[in-house]
Amino acid sequence: MPVPVIVLNFGHSVLRSLEDYTNAASEIYRHYRQGQNVVAVTSAQGDQSDVLLAEARRIGPEGQAKNLPELIQLGERRSAALLALALERIGAPAFVRQARDLGLTAKGSSTEAELTGLDAEQLNQDLKDHDIVVMPGYVAIGEKDRTVLLGQGGADLTALFVADQIKAPALLLKDVDGVYARDPKQSGDSPERYSEISWDDMAKVAAPLVEPKALGFAKKHKQSFRIGRPGIPLYTTIGPKTGPLSDAPKFKKLRVAMMGCGVVGGGVFRRMKASPDKFEMVKIMVRDIEKYIDQGYKPEMMTTEFEDLVAAKPDIFIDVSNGIEPALTHTRAMIEAGVHVVSANKQAIAKGGRDLLERAEQNNLQLLFSAAAGGGMPVLEMCKREKGRITRVQALLNGTTNFMLGEISKGRSYEDALADAQEKGFAEADPSSDVNGADAGAKILLVALLGFDEEITIDDIHRDSIENFNPTEPPKGAIKRIATAWKDKNGFSSSLDLKDLSLNNFLAQAEGEEAHAVFDFDDGDQYRIRGKGAGRWPTTESVMADLFDISALDL
């Protein structure tokens, strides 16, 4: 079964600053973890095109300049590269492709060209190889192999054209969460909103949102598409008919309390500050308040007592601490208090197991723990989504050891590889849970629970340690420690094994802290996912994705 694909376009109104690329990357990651491969089409950042055009006017010839597209395209190409870098930071796979690479062709004027073709086979192959492809909009290859521009609204047009060519849905992301009866940014009462609107009515009601060229293309090809805003799963569909108006949605700012504020917790705190309309951090529990006050945290926000977290009346409790206790007890208490839970603590969640999930369900609450396994690779989302048809999961579930084994395979000693992993922030000062397999073992427990509905203990898993691993000869392929969980006629089994894999093996192709996973299904189908399995920002992104999922419940 082919992996579903979605085409996302990020307009210049949502790419106004460098910080906006982080939000755009998060939007892409949310679709990726839902099981979709993504083509991301970028506009130039903010007024970048206007700045480049002004430079051209200062130094170029009067009238139409044949080489103008070569300068203007730099804005879109820069934007695509920045978005790919933002994706790389959070551990999501990303590959930048240019118009020439993808055979995106056009004819006509050098600044108002019309799209004529796309190498859909190449794009689909890129999606198969990389999962996420980022490409600049507004730019194509014209006659005589020269760069041409697509005119006003060219990035929207690129996204719609690409979506039409590969038969995928398109979502155009703007600075509003849909189409309104009037501009929602104007003062006065909130205007009513369309859940669906026809191409013709769209041109009358909200023409500035989508330029006539792009809207005309969609109407001509009977193509429905959606308009929305990053971070909000609320859209208006533009297509053949107009539906009734409804009241504008009211967004609730969610109160958040957090236990732990280390590498990941600090990242979560920074990310939440960038979304003040959605989240408010009301209390953080740490061991040493003075340490965090010295780092600039407000004293009134910090506490050493769990009772203060409860008293802050949060909507969501985030656990980014380590160890089973007191995290497990506090998680249970928050659930009983009617608080949603987002956890990165795989040890506590694995120990709590099915009991925690049932407690949350009984209280009609969300217990989400994407960050507890996989980092930027959404392995647990796949387990939840495909539960019941999974027969085998093979995965690299510890990015730290994957990094170390890669370094050891290059000839470095165990001690040097460990020191490097610690310096890069992949390994803790006490690396024992990483190297002896306890960390990956806890993640196998979560895979077993969510993917197979099996509750096992860490002692049920055969685990190979890599402590003091110094092979006497180079590997034939790539040495990896593979976490495997499977179910057959003999029942459920699991293991954590050191293997020398062929370089053609998908799991062997994960480099450094990257993680790969392969899912086999009962119908013979197979699905592969990838991402970074260790590091501050991949884990932070998984926490944030869970937060956004909970915030979406109020829409």
C-alpha positions in Angstrom: 0.0 0.0 0.0 1.6 3.3 -1.0 2.2 5.9 1.7 -0.3 8.8 1.5 1.3 12.1 0.5 0.2 15.7 1.3 1.4 18.9 -0.3 1.8 21.8 2.1 2.5 25.4 0.9 3.9 27.9 3.4 3.1 31.4 2.2 5.2 34.5 2.9 2.7 35.6 5.6 3.6 32.6 7.8 7.4 32.8 7.0 8.0 36.3 8.3 11.0 35.6 10.5 13.5 32.9 11.3 11.4 31.7 14.2 8.6 31.0 11.8 10.6 28.2 10.2 10.5 26.3 13.5 6.7 26.5 13.5 6.6 25.4 9.8 8.8 22.4 10.6 6.5 21.5 13.4 3.5 21.6 11.1 5.3 19.3 8.7 6.3 16.9 11.5 2.7 16.7 12.7 1.6 15.5 9.3 4.5 13.1 9.1 3.8 11.5 12.4 0.2 11.0 11.2 1.5 8.7 8.6 1.9 11.0 5.6 4.9 11.8 3.5 5.1 15.5 2.8 6.0 17.8 -0.1 6.6 21.3 1.4 6.5 24.2 -1.0 8.0 27.5 0.3 7.5 31.1 -0.5 10.3 33.6 0.1 10.5 34.9 3.7 8.4 38.0 4.4 9.4 40.8 2.0 12.5 39.1 0.7 11.3 39.1 -2.9 10.6 42.9 -2.7 14.1 43.5 -1.3 15.7 41.5 -4.2 13.5 43.3 -6.7 14.6 46.6 -5.3 18.2 45.6 -5.7 17.6 44.6 -9.3 16.0 47.9 -10.1 19.1 49.7 -8.6 21.7 47.8 -10.6 19.8 46.2 -13.5 18.6 47.5 -16.9 15.3 49.4 -17.3 12.3 47.4 -18.5 12.2 43.6 -18.6 15.5 41.9 -17.6 16.2 38.4 -18.8 18.3 37.6 -15.8 15.9 38.9 -13.2 14.5 35.4 -12.3 18.0 34.3 -11.4 18.1 36.9 -8.6 14.5 36.7 -7.4 14.6 32.9 -7.1 17.2 33.2 -4.4 14.4 34.2 -1.9 12.5 31.0 -2.5 15.6 28.8 -2.5 16.9 30.4 0.7 13.5 29.7 2.3 13.5 26.1 1.2 17.0 25.6 2.7 16.0 27.2 6.0 13.0 25.0 6.3 15.0 21.9 5.6 17.5 23.0 8.3 14.7 23.5 10.8 13.4 20.0 10.0 16.9 18.6 10.4 17.2 20.2 13.8 14.0 18.5 15.1 15.1 15.2 13.7 12.6 14.9 10.8 14.0 13.6 7.5 14.1 16.3 4.8 15.5 16.6 1.3 15.7 19.8 -0.7 14.9 19.6 -4.4 15.0 22.4 -6.9 12.7 23.0 -9.9 15.3 21.7 -12.3 15.8 18.5 -10.2 12.0 17.8 -10.4 11.5 18.7 -14.0 9.1 21.5 -13.1 8.8 23.2 -16.5 6.9 26.3 -17.7 6.4 28.4 -20.8 5.8 32.0 -21.5 7.2 35.3 -20.1 10.2 35.1 -17.8 8.3 36.7 -14.9 4.7 35.4 -15.7 5.2 31.9 -16.9 2.7 29.1 -16.9 3.5 25.6 -15.5 3.5 22.8 -18.1 5.1 19.8 -16.5 6.6 17.9 -13.6 8.7 14.7 -13.3 6.2 13.0 -11.0 8.2 9.8 -11.1 11.3 11.6 -9.7 9.3 13.3 -7.0 7.6 10.0 -5.9 11.0 8.4 -5.8 12.4 11.2 -3.6 9.4 10.8 -1.3 10.1 7.1 -1.1 13.8 7.7 -0.3 13.4 10.7 2.0 9.8 10.9 3.2 9.8 14.8 3.2 10.8 16.8 0.2 11.1 20.6 0.4 11.0 22.6 -2.8 10.8 26.4 -3.6 7.6 27.6 -5.1 7.2 30.4 -7.7 10.2 29.2 -9.7 10.3 26.9 -12.8 12.5 26.0 -15.8 11.3 27.7 -19.0 12.3 27.6 -22.6 16.0 27.3 -23.5 16.6 25.9 -20.0 16.3 29.3 -18.3 14.9 30.0 -14.9 11.4 31.7 -15.0 9.0 33.1 -12.4 5.4 32.2 -12.1 4.1 35.7 -11.1 1.9 36.8 -8.3 0.7 33.8 -6.2 3.3 31.6 -7.9 4.0 29.5 -4.7 0.3 28.7 -4.2 0.2 27.7 -7.9 3.3 25.5 -7.6 1.7 23.6 -4.6 -1.6 23.1 -6.4 0.1 22.1 -9.7 2.4 19.6 -7.9 -0.6 18.2 -5.9 -2.6 17.8 -9.1 0.3 16.0 -10.9 0.9 13.4 -8.1 -2.8 13.1 -7.1 -2.3 14.3 -3.6 -4.3 16.7 -1.4 -3.0 20.3 -1.0 -3.1 22.5 2.1 -2.2 26.2 1.7 -1.0 27.6 5.0 -1.7 31.3 5.7 -1.9 33.6 8.7 -5.6 32.8 9.2 -7.2 29.5 10.0 -9.6 29.5 7.1 -11.9 31.7 5.0 -14.1 34.2 6.8 -17.0 36.4 5.7 -14.7 39.3 6.3 -11.1 39.8 7.4 -10.9 38.4 10.9 -8.0 40.7 11.7 -10.2 43.8 11.4 -11.6 45.2 14.7 -15.1 44.5 15.8 -17.1 41.3 16.4 -15.6 38.0 15.2 -16.8 37.3 11.7 -18.5 34.1 10.7 -16.4 31.4 9.0 -16.8 29.0 6.1 -16.0 25.3 6.5 -16.3 25.1 2.7 -16.6 27.6 -0.1 -16.7 27.4 -3.9 -14.0 28.6 -6.2 -16.2 31.4 -7.5 -17.4 32.6 -4.0 -13.8 32.4 -2.8 -12.8 34.9 -5.5 -15.6 37.3 -4.3 -15.2 36.9 -0.5 -11.5 36.4 0.2 -9.6 37.0 -3.1 -6.4 38.2 -1.4 -5.9 34.8 0.3 -5.3 33.0 -3.0 -4.2 34.8 -6.2 -6.5 34.5 -9.3 -3.9 32.4 -11.2 -3.8 29.7 -8.6 -7.5 29.8 -7.9 -8.3 29.6 -11.6 -6.0 26.6 -12.0 -7.9 24.8 -9.2 -11.3 25.6 -10.7 -10.2 24.6 -14.2 -8.9 21.2 -12.9 -11.8 20.7 -10.5 -9.3 20.6 -7.7 -10.4 21.0 -4.1 -7.8 22.2 -1.6 -7.7 23.5 1.9 -6.6 26.7 3.6 -5.4 26.8 7.2 -2.9 28.2 9.7 0.2 26.3 11.0 -0.4 24.7 14.4 -4.2 24.7 14.1 -6.0 21.6 12.6 -8.9 23.7 11.4 -9.4 24.4 7.7 -11.7 25.7 5.0 -12.1 23.6 1.9 -12.2 25.4 -1.4 -14.0 23.4 -4.0 -17.2 23.0 -6.0 -19.7 24.2 -3.4 -20.3 26.8 -0.6 -21.5 25.6 2.8 -23.2 27.6 5.5 -21.4 30.1 7.7 -20.7 29.3 11.3 -19.3 31.2 14.3 -15.6 31.6 14.5 -13.9 29.1 16.8 -12.8 30.2 20.3 -9.3 29.1 21.3 -8.5 28.3 24.8 -5.0 29.0 26.2 -3.9 25.9 28.0 -2.2 26.1 31.4 0.9 23.8 31.6 2.8 22.5 34.6 6.1 20.7 34.0 8.3 18.4 36.1 12.0 18.7 35.2 13.7 21.5 33.3 16.9 20.0 31.9 18.0 19.8 28.3 14.6 18.7 27.0 12.5 20.7 29.5 14.4 23.9 28.6 13.7 23.3 25.0 10.0 22.8 25.7 9.9 26.0 27.7 11.5 28.0 24.9 9.1 26.5 22.3 6.1 27.2 24.5 7.1 30.8 24.8 6.9 31.1 21.0 3.2 30.1 21.2 1.8 32.4 23.9 -1.7 32.3 22.4 -1.9 28.5 22.9 0.1 27.7 26.1 1.0 29.3 29.4 3.6 27.7 31.6 2.3 28.2 35.1 4.7 26.1 37.3 7.9 24.1 36.9 9.1 21.6 39.5 12.9 21.3 39.8 15.4 20.2 42.5 17.4 23.4 42.7 15.4 26.7 42.2 18.5 28.9 42.5 20.1 27.2 39.5 17.2 28.2 37.3 16.8 31.7 38.6 20.5 32.2 37.7 19.5 31.1 34.1 16.7 33.7 33.9 13.6 31.8 35.0 11.1 33.7 37.1 11.3 32.7 40.8 7.5 32.6 41.1 7.3 30.0 38.3 9.7 27.6 40.0 9.0 25.1 42.8 10.5 22.0 44.5 7.1 20.7 45.6 4.7 18.6 43.6 1.7 20.1 45.5 2.5 23.4 44.0 2.1 21.9 40.5 -1.3 20.6 41.4 -2.3 23.9 43.1 -1.5 25.8 39.9 -4.6 24.0 38.3 -2.9 23.0 35.0 -4.7 21.7 32.0 -1.6 19.7 31.0 1.2 18.1 33.1 4.5 17.5 31.3 7.0 15.0 32.7 10.5 15.4 31.3 12.2 14.0 34.4 14.1 10.7 34.6 13.5 7.5 36.6 10.4 5.7 37.6 9.7 7.4 40.9 8.4 9.9 41.8 7.3 10.4 38.2 4.9 7.5 38.1 3.2 8.5 41.3 2.9 12.1 40.2 1.6 11.0 36.8 -1.2 9.0 38.4 -2.0 11.9 40.7 -2.4 14.3 37.8 -4.6 11.9 35.9 -6.8 11.5 39.0 -6.9 15.3 39.3 -8.4 15.5 35.8 -5.2 16.8 34.1 -3.9 15.7 30.6 -0.4 14.2 30.7 2.5 14.5 28.2 5.5 12.4 29.1 9.0 11.9 27.8 9.8 9.5 30.7 9.9 6.1 29.1 10.8 4.3 32.4 7.8 5.6 34.3 5.3 5.1 31.4 6.7 1.6 30.8 6.3 0.7 34.4 2.8 2.2 34.6 1.8 0.3 31.5 -1.8 -0.5 30.7 -2.9 0.7 34.1 -1.9 4.3 33.2 -3.6 4.1 29.9 -6.8 2.8 31.5 -6.8 5.5 34.2 -6.5 8.2 31.5 -9.3 6.7 29.4 -11.6 6.3 32.4 -11.1 10.0 33.2 -11.6 11.0 29.5 -8.0 12.4 29.4 -5.1 12.2 27.0 -1.9 10.4 28.1 0.6 11.0 25.3 4.2 10.0 25.4 5.6 10.2 21.8 8.9 11.5 23.2 9.4 8.4 25.3 10.5 6.4 22.2 12.0 7.3 18.9 12.9 11.0 19.3 12.0 12.5 16.0 11.0 9.1 14.6 7.3 8.7 15.3 7.4 5.0 16.1 4.7 5.0 18.8 2.3 6.9 16.6 2.7 4.2 14.0 2.1 1.5 16.7 -1.1 3.2 17.8 -2.4 3.8 14.3 -1.7 0.3 13.0 -2.4 -1.7 16.1 -4.0 -5.0 15.2 -2.3 -5.5 11.8 1.4 -5.3 12.9 3.3 -8.6 12.9 6.8 -7.3 13.4 8.7 -4.1 14.4 12.4 -3.8 13.9 13.9 -0.5 15.0 16.9 1.4 16.3 15.4 2.7 19.6 18.5 4.3 21.1 20.1 7.1 19.1 23.0 7.3 21.6 24.2 3.7 21.0 23.6 4.0 17.3 25.9 7.0 17.3 28.5 5.2 19.4 28.4 2.0 17.3 29.0 4.1 14.2 32.0 5.7 15.8 33.4 2.4 17.0 32.9 0.9 13.6 35.2 3.7 12.2 38.0 2.5 14.5 37.4 4.7 17.6 37.5 3.2 21.0 34.4 2.6 23.2 35.7 5.3 25.6 36.2 7.9 22.9 32.9 7.2 21.3 31.1 7.5 24.7 32.9 10.8 25.5 31.9 12.2 22.1 28.3 11.2 22.7 28.3 12.8 26.1 29.8 16.0 24.7 27.2 16.2 21.9 24.4 15.8 24.5 23.3 12.3 23.2 24.4 10.4 26.3 23.9 11.3 30.0 26.8 11.6 32.5 25.7 8.1 33.7 25.3 6.2 30.3 24.5 2.8 31.8 20.9 2.7 30.8 21.9 3.4 27.2 24.7 1.0 26.9 23.2 -1.9 28.9 20.0 -1.8 27.0 17.6 -0.7 29.8 16.7 2.5 27.8 15.9 0.6 24.6 14.2 -2.1 26.6 11.8 0.3 28.2 10.9 1.5 24.7 10.3 -2.0 23.5 7.8 -2.3 26.4 6.0 0.7 24.9 6.1 -0.8 21.4 4.7 -4.1 22.8 1.9 -2.3 24.6 0.8 0.1 21.9 1.5 -2.0 18.8 0.7 -5.5 20.0 -1.5 -4.9 23.2 1.1 -7.0 25.1 2.3 -6.1 28.6 5.7 -7.5 29.3 8.6 -6.8 31.7 12.1 -5.7 31.0 13.3 -9.2 32.1 11.3 -10.8 29.2 13.6 -9.1 26.7 17.0 -10.6 25.7 19.3 -7.6 25.7 22.8 -7.3 24.3 25.0 -4.7 26.0 27.6 -2.6 24.2 29.5 -1.7 27.4 33.2 -1.7 26.6 32.4 -3.0 23.1 35.7 -2.9 21.1 35.5 -5.3 18.1 38.8 -6.9 17.1 38.1 -6.5 13.4 36.1 -4.1 11.2 32.5 -5.0 10.5 31.5 -6.5 7.2 28.6 -4.0 7.0 27.2 -1.8 9.8 27.0 -2.8 13.4 23.6 -1.9 14.9 21.7 -2.9 18.0 18.2 -3.9 16.7 15.1 -3.8 18.9 12.7 -6.3 17.6 9.1 -7.2 18.7 7.1 -9.7 16.8 4.0 -11.9 17.1 3.5 -15.3 15.4 1.8 -18.6 16.0 4.1 -19.1 19.0 3.0 -15.9 20.6 4.7 -12.6 21.3 8.5 -12.2 21.5 11.1 -9.4 21.8 14.8 -8.9 21.7 17.6 -6.3 21.6 20.5 -7.8 19.5 23.8 -6.6 18.2 24.0 -7.4 14.4 26.4 -6.8 11.6 24.0 -5.7 8.8 24.4 -5.5 5.1 24.8 -1.9 4.0 21.8 -2.4 1.8 19.6 -2.9 4.8 17.4 0.1 5.6 18.2 -0.1 9.3 22.0 -0.1 8.5 21.6 3.2 6.6 20.9 5.2 9.8 23.9 7.3 10.5 25.0 8.9 13.8 22.1 9.5 16.1 19.6 8.8 13.3 16.9 6.1 13.9 15.1 3.9 11.4 12.2 1.5 11.9 10.5 -1.2 9.7 7.0 -2.3 10.3 5.6 -5.6 8.8 1.9 -6.1 8.6 -0.4 -9.1 8.4 -1.3 -8.4 4.7 2.4 -8.6 3.7 2.7 -4.8 3.5 5.7 -3.0 4.9 6.2 0.5 6.1 9.5 2.4 6.9 10.0 5.5 9.0 13.0 7.5 10.0 14.2 10.4 12.1 16.8 11.4 14.7 16.6 9.2 17.8 18.5 11.3 20.2 19.1 15.0 21.1 17.4 17.9 22.6 15.3 19.2 19.7 14.0 15.9 18.3 12.7 15.0 21.8 11.4 18.5 22.4 9.5 18.4 19.1 7.8 15.1 20.1 6.6 16.8 23.3 5.4 19.8 21.4 3.5 17.7 18.9 1.7 16.0 21.8 0.8 19.4 23.3 -0.6 20.6 20.0 -2.6 17.4 19.7 -4.2 18.1 23.0 -4.8 21.7 22.2 -6.7 20.6 19.1 -9.3 18.8 21.2 -10.8 22.2 22.1 -11.4 23.2 18.5 
